[in-house]
C-alpha cells in the first residue's frame, strides 16, 4: 500500500501541474473562468436554468445571474420560457457559444500538440497515449 500511496501522491502533483498549465494556456480575449464553467454546464445540459447552474457551481442564484447576463450580452447563450412551466426560464448555448467552446478547445489542443511534437520523443508520446485511458479510468472511479 505504501507504493500505491507514493504513486497517488506523485500523480496528484503531476495532474495539479498539468491543470495549472491548461488553465494558463487560454486564448486571448478568453471568457472568465466563471463564464467558461457556466457555459460548459449549459452546453452539457442542452438546456437548463440559471438556478441549476448555480447549484452545480456552488454559488447563489443571484451571483450566477451576473455570469448569465454577461454570457447573454455576448450572444453566447439565449433564454426562453419553459413551455411546460412559464415561470421558468431555460438557458441554452447559441451557435456562437458552441463556437467559443470549440475554439477554446482547439487553441489549447494546438498548444499541447506543438509541445508534444517538439519536446517529446515518439516513445514518450506513446507512453502518454497509453496513460490517457488509465488516467480516465482512475478519475472515473473516484
C-alpha positions as CSV (number, residue, x, y, z in Angstrom):
1,X,0.0,0.0,0.0
2,X,3.0,2.3,0.5
3,X,3.8,2.1,-3.2
4,X,0.3,3.0,-4.2
5,X,0.2,5.9,-1.8
6,X,3.5,7.2,-3.2
7,X,2.2,6.8,-6.7
8,X,-1.1,8.5,-5.9
9,X,0.8,11.5,-4.4
10,X,3.1,11.7,-7.4
11,X,0.2,11.5,-9.8
12,X,-1.8,14.2,-7.9
13,X,1.2,16.5,-8.0
14,X,1.7,16.0,-11.8
15,X,-2.0,16.4,-12.5
16,X,-2.1,19.6,-10.5
17,X,0.7,21.0,-12.6
18,X,-1.0,19.9,-15.8
19,X,-4.3,21.5,-14.8
20,X,-2.5,24.8,-14.0
21,X,-0.8,24.7,-17.4
22,X,-4.0,24.0,-19.2
23,X,-5.7,27.0,-17.4
24,X,-2.8,29.3,-18.3
25,X,-3.0,28.2,-22.0
26,X,-6.1,30.2,-22.7
27,X,-6.6,32.2,-25.9
28,X,-6.6,36.0,-26.0
29,X,-9.9,37.5,-25.1
30,X,-10.9,34.4,-23.2
31,X,-14.0,34.5,-21.0
32,X,-13.6,34.4,-17.3
33,X,-13.3,31.1,-15.5
34,X,-16.8,31.5,-14.1
35,X,-18.2,32.3,-17.6
36,X,-16.5,29.3,-19.2
37,X,-17.7,27.0,-16.4
38,X,-21.3,28.2,-16.6
39,X,-21.2,27.9,-20.4
40,X,-19.8,24.4,-20.2
41,X,-22.6,23.3,-17.7
42,X,-25.2,24.8,-20.0
43,X,-23.7,23.0,-23.1
44,X,-23.6,19.7,-21.3
45,X,-27.2,20.0,-20.1
46,X,-28.5,21.1,-23.5
47,X,-30.9,23.5,-21.7
48,X,-31.1,24.3,-18.1
49,X,-32.0,27.0,-15.6
50,X,-29.8,29.6,-14.0
51,X,-30.6,28.1,-10.6
52,X,-29.5,24.7,-11.7
53,X,-26.1,26.0,-13.0
54,X,-25.7,28.0,-9.7
55,X,-26.2,24.8,-7.7
56,X,-23.6,23.0,-9.8
57,X,-21.2,25.8,-9.2
58,X,-22.0,26.1,-5.5
59,X,-22.9,29.7,-5.7
60,X,-26.1,31.7,-5.1
61,X,-28.6,32.2,-8.0
62,X,-28.0,35.9,-7.6
63,X,-24.3,35.6,-8.2
64,X,-24.9,33.3,-11.2
65,X,-27.3,35.9,-12.6
66,X,-24.3,38.2,-13.3
67,X,-22.4,35.5,-15.2
68,X,-25.5,34.5,-17.1
69,X,-26.2,38.2,-18.1
70,X,-22.6,38.5,-19.3
71,X,-22.9,35.3,-21.4
72,X,-26.2,36.5,-22.9
73,X,-24.8,40.0,-23.6
74,X,-22.0,38.4,-25.6
75,X,-24.6,36.3,-27.5
76,X,-23.3,33.0,-26.2
77,X,-26.5,31.8,-24.6
78,X,-30.2,32.5,-25.1
79,X,-33.1,32.5,-22.7
80,X,-36.5,31.0,-23.5
81,X,-39.6,30.4,-21.4
82,X,-40.2,26.8,-20.4
83,X,-43.1,25.6,-22.5
84,X,-44.2,23.3,-19.6
85,X,-43.8,26.0,-16.8
86,X,-44.0,29.6,-18.0
87,X,-42.4,30.8,-14.8
88,X,-39.1,29.0,-15.6
89,X,-36.5,30.4,-18.0
90,X,-34.4,27.9,-19.8
91,X,-30.9,28.7,-21.0
92,X,-29.2,27.1,-24.0
93,X,-26.0,27.8,-25.9
94,X,-26.2,29.7,-29.1
95,X,-24.2,28.8,-32.2
96,X,-21.7,31.4,-31.1
97,X,-21.5,29.8,-27.6
98,X,-20.6,26.5,-29.2
99,X,-18.1,28.2,-31.4
100,X,-16.3,29.8,-28.4
101,X,-16.1,26.5,-26.7
102,X,-14.8,24.7,-29.8
103,X,-12.2,27.5,-30.5
104,X,-11.1,27.3,-26.8
105,X,-10.6,23.6,-27.1
106,X,-8.9,23.8,-30.4
107,X,-6.4,26.5,-29.3
108,X,-5.4,24.6,-26.2
109,X,-5.1,21.3,-28.2
110,X,-2.9,23.1,-30.7
111,X,-0.6,24.4,-28.0
112,X,-0.2,21.0,-26.4
113,X,0.2,19.2,-29.8
114,X,3.0,21.6,-30.7
115,X,4.7,20.9,-27.3
116,X,4.3,17.1,-27.8
117,X,5.8,17.3,-31.3
118,X,8.8,19.5,-30.3
119,X,9.7,18.3,-26.8
120,X,8.8,14.6,-26.6
121,X,10.2,11.6,-28.4
122,X,8.0,9.1,-30.2
123,X,8.4,6.7,-27.4
124,X,7.4,9.3,-24.8
125,X,4.3,10.2,-26.9
126,X,3.4,6.5,-27.0
127,X,3.7,6.3,-23.2
128,X,1.5,9.3,-22.8
129,X,-1.0,7.8,-25.3
130,X,-1.1,4.6,-23.3
131,X,-1.5,6.5,-20.0
132,X,-4.5,8.6,-21.1
133,X,-7.2,5.8,-20.8
134,X,-5.6,4.8,-17.5
135,X,-6.0,8.3,-16.1
136,X,-9.6,8.5,-17.3
137,X,-10.3,5.2,-15.5
138,X,-8.6,6.4,-12.4
139,X,-10.7,9.5,-12.0
140,X,-13.8,7.8,-13.2
141,X,-13.9,5.7,-10.1
142,X,-13.4,8.4,-7.5
